[in-house]
Amino acid sequence: MRLFPFLYLSVEKGNFLYFFFIAFLFAGTFLCRSLCRHFGKKFAHEFVLVLLWMNFAFHFLKQLNPFYLADFPFSIGRSSLENFCALLICAAPFIYLSKNRYLKDYLYYVGILSGIVVYLIPTGALGRDLSSMDNLLETIRFYGCHFPLVAVPVVMVDAGLHELDYHRLPALPFLFVAANAIVLLNGVLMSFVFRFPGWPHTLEEFIDRAGFVNQSATFGPPPSLDPILGWLYPYLIPGLMTFVVDGTRYFTPCVYLFFPVALVTLVFGPVLCFPFEKRHMKLDIEGLRQKAMLRRRNRARR
């Protein structure tokens, strides 16, 4: 159903709606943080729980949207753990309620980065005709379900509901690869359920980078990125990142992501935790400085 038959609206890179939603993300996150600072830690805890469980519920209730009903039963796969964001949305309430500091770190770092990336590259919203009610609802849901991925981690740490420690950053690449493995298993299951007996029967079909199971780049970057990244593929670590079968290069499923994610963690991890860890970092730097001075004094005495 078209709401405005004579008006075409859509999110396009660089247009007003594109920047409007990005502004909404940062302004909304700032507002959530301010509210929780004003009303205290107990309110922040309940606020986080409400956001997380609502997001969890909408991940499945979106099947009631005509946008998904039109593609039923295949649309059920969209409510599975089809990608990193879907996995994090489903796991976030349980991670938050757990006492596992490493998983909460994952929720913080990966939630913020993935949420921001989605708003910067909103592939699920680009080009949709928003004069259609189905597309409008789906676009609102798309942006709405990724908003808590940024707002919740910020509130969670800012309100003291979780304490960061940058010494735990090296665990992130391992957790990321494990999450990718879960997405892979989900993709295999969904592919088998919805495509049997047309399920891939050969290794080449199964690890096709343009295939259904590769939504989170489990089997390598999508072919659309080859013009940009293709020059790099021959230099990747053999075995750990790529392997060759009959002259064709393939990516080592899940594991190949460890090194790129480790690099991203090295660059962005300290930046994301610095507002909350700057005192800890300064103390460590001072400790290293004192040890260096002590070594120099010991050498001088000799």
Summary of the structure (lengths in Angstrom):
residues: 302
radius of gyration: 22.4
end to end distance: 85.5
largest distance: 86.9
contacts: 875
relative contact order: 0.11
helix: 71%
strand: 4%
